């Protein structure tokens, strides 16, 4: 009966961990399948080995082997590693079946509570990590921190140079910083109207000064098709006679 309760508790816990926490927050389906399969597999192996004398040792060895295999297969983010180990721990706790019954149930609830709080969006929201590529080679550490603080508009905690390219004049930096503002960057506000324009606002027109000049598009569709009136039309010359200029002169003399 105790084993059945622990198995049901583990299935409920892994469902809450994967679908209630991870999938809602990170939306990665392949790791959901990995967490579910890993948890149920470890639960089954630990339950089968719990009756033997070497059950605990084999369970811990299985934990280490599976961790090495999984972590060497693909690159995982640190929060994904935390979910991975939580899924393994839930399966081991339920499979080993420690006594009294409230102890494994309490440990499983503790794991879920830690993941709820630790991976919450309000937990240190301003602390971020980013790889920045600067458009010039910066070898001085003080100048590098100043440049990064200006680019990111943040307080720089650490900056590790991954690549300093003096030939192509660029720097690749791994930065850990604390954002000073949550306002999205890249959207410049319109300048305020000038005092002269404010006096004309009663007429319904506001003139913004300091705006960049817009050049006309170089598109043939915008070129007007009509010819201006002051440009004279081209009049073709009358055709000349094939007999030469002498024939026309003789006709004009007889007509005169």
C-alpha positions as CSV (number, residue, x, y, z in Angstrom):
1,X,0.0,0.0,0.0
2,X,2.8,2.4,0.8
3,X,4.5,1.7,-2.5
4,X,1.3,2.5,-4.3
5,X,0.8,5.8,-2.5
6,X,4.4,6.8,-3.3
7,X,4.0,5.9,-7.0
8,X,0.8,8.0,-7.2
9,X,2.5,10.9,-5.4
10,X,5.4,10.7,-7.8
11,X,3.2,10.8,-10.9
12,X,1.3,13.7,-9.5
13,X,4.5,15.6,-8.6
14,X,6.1,15.0,-12.0
15,X,2.9,16.2,-13.7
16,X,2.9,19.4,-11.7
17,X,6.6,19.9,-12.3
18,X,6.5,19.4,-16.1
19,X,3.1,20.7,-17.2
20,X,2.3,23.0,-14.3
21,X,5.7,24.7,-14.1
22,X,8.1,24.0,-16.9
23,X,5.9,23.9,-19.9
24,X,3.9,27.0,-18.9
25,X,7.1,29.0,-18.3
26,X,9.5,27.8,-20.9
27,X,7.4,26.0,-23.7
28,X,9.9,23.3,-24.7
29,X,8.1,20.1,-25.6
30,X,11.1,17.8,-26.1
31,X,12.3,18.3,-22.5
32,X,8.8,17.6,-21.2
33,X,9.0,14.2,-22.8
34,X,12.6,13.8,-21.3
35,X,11.5,14.7,-17.8
36,X,8.5,12.4,-17.9
37,X,10.4,9.4,-19.3
38,X,13.4,9.9,-17.0
39,X,11.2,10.2,-13.9
40,X,9.1,7.2,-14.5
41,X,12.1,5.1,-15.6
42,X,14.1,6.0,-12.4
43,X,10.9,5.3,-10.4
44,X,10.5,1.8,-11.9
45,X,14.2,0.9,-11.4
46,X,14.4,2.2,-7.9
47,X,11.2,0.4,-6.9
48,X,12.5,-2.8,-8.3
49,X,15.8,-2.5,-6.5
50,X,14.5,-1.2,-3.2
51,X,14.0,-4.7,-1.9
52,X,17.6,-5.8,-2.4
53,X,20.5,-5.1,0.0
54,X,22.3,-2.8,-2.5
55,X,19.2,-0.9,-3.5
56,X,20.3,2.5,-2.2
57,X,23.8,2.2,-3.7
58,X,22.4,1.1,-7.1
59,X,19.9,3.9,-7.0
60,X,22.5,6.6,-6.4
61,X,24.8,5.0,-9.0
62,X,21.9,5.1,-11.5
63,X,21.3,8.7,-10.6
64,X,24.9,9.6,-11.5
65,X,25.1,7.6,-14.7
66,X,21.9,9.0,-16.1
67,X,23.0,12.5,-15.2
68,X,26.3,12.1,-17.0
69,X,24.6,10.6,-20.1
70,X,21.9,13.3,-20.3
71,X,24.2,16.3,-19.6
72,X,26.7,15.1,-22.3
73,X,24.1,14.7,-25.0
74,X,22.9,18.2,-25.5
75,X,23.6,21.6,-24.1
76,X,21.1,22.6,-21.4
77,X,20.5,25.9,-19.7
78,X,20.9,26.0,-16.0
79,X,17.2,26.2,-15.2
80,X,16.7,23.1,-17.4
81,X,19.4,21.3,-15.5
82,X,17.5,22.1,-12.3
83,X,14.3,20.7,-13.6
84,X,16.2,17.6,-14.8
85,X,17.7,16.8,-11.4
86,X,14.3,17.5,-9.7
87,X,12.6,14.9,-12.0
88,X,15.4,12.4,-11.1
89,X,15.1,13.2,-7.4
90,X,11.4,12.7,-7.4
91,X,11.6,9.3,-9.0
92,X,14.4,8.1,-6.6
93,X,12.6,9.3,-3.5
94,X,9.4,7.6,-4.4
95,X,11.1,4.4,-5.6
96,X,13.3,3.9,-2.6
97,X,10.3,4.3,-0.3
98,X,11.8,5.6,2.9
99,X,9.9,5.2,6.2
100,X,7.9,6.8,7.7
101,X,5.5,7.7,4.8
102,X,5.4,11.4,5.5
103,X,9.2,11.8,5.0
104,X,9.3,11.0,1.2
105,X,6.0,12.9,0.7
106,X,7.5,15.9,2.5
107,X,10.7,15.8,0.5
108,X,8.8,15.6,-2.8
109,X,6.7,18.6,-1.8
110,X,9.9,20.5,-0.8
111,X,11.4,20.0,-4.3
112,X,8.2,21.3,-5.9
113,X,8.1,24.3,-3.6
114,X,11.7,25.2,-4.3
115,X,11.2,25.0,-8.1
116,X,8.0,27.2,-7.8
117,X,9.9,29.9,-6.0
118,X,13.3,29.6,-7.6
119,X,12.1,29.7,-11.2
120,X,9.5,32.4,-10.7
121,X,9.6,35.4,-13.0
122,X,9.7,37.8,-10.0
123,X,12.8,36.1,-8.6
124,X,15.7,38.5,-9.4
125,X,14.0,39.8,-12.7
126,X,16.7,42.4,-13.4
127,X,19.6,40.0,-13.4
128,X,20.4,38.9,-16.9
129,X,23.0,37.2,-19.0
130,X,23.9,38.0,-22.6
131,X,26.6,37.6,-25.2
132,X,27.4,41.0,-26.8
133,X,29.3,41.6,-30.0
134,X,30.9,45.1,-30.1
135,X,31.8,46.8,-33.4
136,X,35.3,47.6,-32.3
137,X,38.2,45.8,-30.5
138,X,38.3,47.0,-26.8
139,X,41.3,45.7,-24.8
140,X,41.0,48.0,-21.9
141,X,38.8,46.6,-19.1
142,X,37.5,50.0,-17.8
143,X,36.6,51.1,-21.4
144,X,34.9,47.8,-22.0
145,X,32.7,48.1,-18.9
146,X,31.9,51.7,-19.8
147,X,30.9,50.7,-23.4
148,X,28.8,47.8,-22.2
149,X,27.0,50.0,-19.6
150,X,26.2,52.5,-22.3
151,X,25.0,49.9,-24.8
152,X,22.9,47.8,-22.4
153,X,21.8,50.8,-20.2
154,X,22.6,48.5,-17.2
155,X,24.9,48.0,-14.3
156,X,27.6,45.5,-15.4
157,X,28.5,42.9,-12.8
158,X,30.9,40.8,-14.9
159,X,32.3,40.8,-18.5
160,X,34.3,38.0,-19.9
161,X,35.9,38.5,-23.3
162,X,35.4,35.5,-25.5
163,X,37.0,36.9,-28.6
164,X,39.2,40.0,-29.2
165,X,39.6,40.4,-33.0
166,X,42.1,43.2,-33.8
167,X,41.9,42.4,-37.6
168,X,38.1,42.7,-38.0
169,X,37.9,45.2,-35.1
170,X,35.3,43.5,-33.0
171,X,34.9,42.1,-29.4
172,X,32.7,39.3,-28.3
173,X,31.9,39.5,-24.6
174,X,29.8,37.4,-22.2
175,X,28.1,39.9,-19.9
176,X,26.2,39.4,-16.6
177,X,24.4,42.6,-15.7
178,X,21.5,44.1,-13.8
179,X,19.0,46.0,-16.0
180,X,18.3,49.5,-14.7
181,X,14.9,49.8,-16.4
182,X,12.3,47.3,-17.7
183,X,11.2,49.8,-20.4
184,X,11.8,48.2,-23.9
185,X,14.7,49.7,-25.8
186,X,14.8,50.8,-29.4
187,X,11.6,53.0,-29.4
188,X,12.5,56.6,-29.5
189,X,9.8,59.1,-28.4
190,X,8.7,62.0,-30.6
191,X,10.3,65.3,-29.6
192,X,8.2,67.8,-27.8
193,X,6.7,70.7,-29.8
194,X,8.6,74.0,-29.8
195,X,7.2,77.1,-28.1
196,X,6.3,78.7,-31.4
197,X,4.4,75.6,-32.5
198,X,2.6,75.5,-29.2
199,X,1.1,79.0,-29.9
200,X,-0.4,77.7,-33.1
201,X,-1.9,74.6,-31.5
202,X,-5.3,76.3,-31.2
203,X,-5.5,76.2,-35.0
204,X,-5.3,72.4,-34.9
205,X,-1.8,72.0,-36.4
206,X,1.4,71.2,-34.4
207,X,4.7,71.5,-36.0
208,X,7.4,69.2,-34.6
209,X,10.9,70.7,-34.9
210,X,14.1,68.7,-35.0
211,X,12.6,65.8,-37.0
212,X,15.0,64.3,-39.6
213,X,14.4,65.3,-43.2
214,X,12.8,62.7,-45.4
215,X,14.2,62.4,-48.9
216,X,11.8,61.5,-51.7
217,X,11.8,57.8,-52.7
218,X,13.8,57.1,-55.9
219,X,10.9,55.1,-57.4
220,X,9.9,55.6,-61.0
221,X,6.3,55.3,-60.0
222,X,6.5,58.6,-58.1
223,X,7.7,60.5,-61.2
224,X,4.8,62.5,-62.7
225,X,3.8,61.3,-66.2
226,X,2.7,64.7,-67.6
227,X,5.0,67.1,-69.3
228,X,5.1,70.7,-67.9
229,X,3.2,73.3,-69.9
230,X,6.2,75.6,-70.4
231,X,8.2,72.9,-72.2
232,X,7.5,73.2,-76.0
233,X,6.5,70.0,-77.8
234,X,9.0,68.7,-80.3
235,X,7.8,69.3,-83.9
236,X,9.4,67.0,-86.5
237,X,10.9,68.6,-89.5
238,X,9.0,68.2,-92.9
239,X,10.3,65.5,-95.2
240,X,12.6,66.7,-97.9
241,X,12.1,65.7,-101.5
242,X,14.2,63.0,-102.9
243,X,15.0,65.0,-106.0
244,X,17.1,67.4,-104.0
245,X,16.7,71.1,-103.1
246,X,16.8,72.4,-106.6
247,X,13.4,71.0,-107.5
248,X,11.6,72.8,-104.7
249,X,13.3,76.1,-105.6
250,X,12.2,75.9,-109.2
251,X,8.6,75.3,-108.2
252,X,8.6,78.3,-105.9
253,X,10.0,80.5,-108.7
254,X,7.2,79.5,-111.2
255,X,4.6,80.0,-108.5
256,X,5.9,83.5,-107.9
